[in-house]
């Protein structure tokens, strides 16, 4: 069964690629998942994934942005997981493309920061975040787990740039933390996760997320109400049992007929109706309904009388 995160990514890989935004999304993929090789005086660039839809997406992004057709190689993993592995290999114009995407510097060093032309554009930021999530993001199933969405980065400065994109443009209240082999930027608030899914274009996943979140929140609210009602019922039952105990003690020691009429009336009513709440008991006083506090006052007098008769 496909995970919720894989369903989100499947929807994102099916989105139409707009030529003007393809480079921003591609830059995230290549910066986060690309492996640059140099052999026989030539560069090549590999991106490996087990997700065929993501492999097709990378292939299409490269072809759309640069009119270059990379190789798509499918192999079978022979270890524990026998899934297919998809390798997108770019062999031509690698240096030019990486330089144009501001991933490779003129001195051939790797640039780990998100370039200003992306950070200064709302549409570029949206496309870059989509690519980053597809490259190394995950989101928990809102129906069964705590709310959590994260994107992993190997480089701290890149992670901080993602944080800035999410908070500066989209006010997602994202947080960041260090992981054993890198860094993550993450969201914990359900509403902000829904906003992120909308921002990157996963509209169906966002609607599904909101439906599941609402159902979960409603279920939690009902459970809280049931627990509260159960606690109140237990409290009422415990109080009624103690009142019955007090009244039975008074009956044994001096007889109910020997106490004031108002106390006698509520005492007999309580003995006959141990299941009634204090409010319900007050409404059934034979000589006319009294307030809840009035009923409580009379029962308190009975309790004090019972206490005074304890040592008789």
C-alpha positions, 0 to 999 in steps of 0.5 A, a space after each residue: 500500500 502506497 504511503 501518504 508521502 508517496 501519494 503526495 509525490 505522485 501528484 506533484 510529478 504529474 503537474 504540468 512543467 512550465 518552461 519558465 519555472 522548470 529551472 528552479 525545480 530542476 536546480 533543487 533536484 540536482 543540488 540535493 540529489 545530483 552526483 557529479 562525475 569526471 571521467 576521461 576529461 568529461 563531466 557526467 551527472 547522475 540522479 538516482 531514485 527508486 520512484 519511476 515517476 520522479 525519474 520521469 519528472 527529472 528527465 522532463 525537467 532537463 529536456 524542457 529547460 535545456 532541450 537536452 535528452 538525458 539517459 534513463 537507465 533502469 536496474 534491479 537492486 539485488 539486496 534486501 529490497 528488490 525494487 527497480 532503481 532508476 538512474 537519470 544520467 546527463 552526459 552532454 552540456 553538464 558544465 554549462 547546465 550546472 553553471 547556468 543553474 548556479 550549482 557549479 562555480 567558475 572555480 568548479 566548486 559546488 554552490 550549496 546556497 539557493 541562488 538569489 534569482 530563486 529567493 527573489 521570486 515567489 514563483 521560483 521559490 514555489 518551484 524550488 520547494 516543490 523540487 526540494 520536497 520531491 528530492 528529499 521530503 516526507 510527510 506523515 499520514 495525518 490520519 494515523 501519525 502526528 502532524 509532521 512534514 520535513 525536507 532533508 539537506 546535507 548542507 546547513 546553509 542550504 537548509 537555512 535557505 529553505 527555511 527562509 523561503 518557507 518563512 519569508 514568502 509563505 509564513 509557514 512557521 518552519 523550524 530547523 534541527 540538525 540530524 546525524 548526517 545533515 539538517 532538516 527543515 520541518 513543519 509541525 502545525 497541521 494548518 501550515 502543512 496543508 498550506 505547504 501542500 497547496 504552495 507546491 501544487 499538491 492540491 488534491 493531497 492538500 484537500 485530502 489532508 484537510 479532510 483527514 485532519 478535520 475528521 481526526 480533530 472532530 474524533 479527538 473532540 468527541 473523545 474529549 467530550 466523552 471522557 469529560 462526560 464519563 468523569 462527570 458521571 463518575 464524580 456524580 455517582 461517587 457524590 451520590 453514593 456518599 450522600 446515601 451513606 450519610 443518610 443511611 447512617 442518620 436513619 440508623 442512629 436517630 431516624 429520618 423522622 427526627 430531622 427537619 422536614 426539608 432535610 427529611 424530604 431531600 434525604 428520602 428523595 436521594 435514597 429513592 433516586 441515587 442515580 440523579 444528578 444534583 441538578 435533577 434532584 433539586 428539580 424533583 423536590 415535592 414542595 417545589 423545585 429548588 436551585 442546585 445550590 439549595 439542594 447542595 446546601 441541604 445535603 451538606 447539612 445532612 453530611 455534617 449531621 452524619 459526621 456528628 453521629 459517627 461516634 455514637 
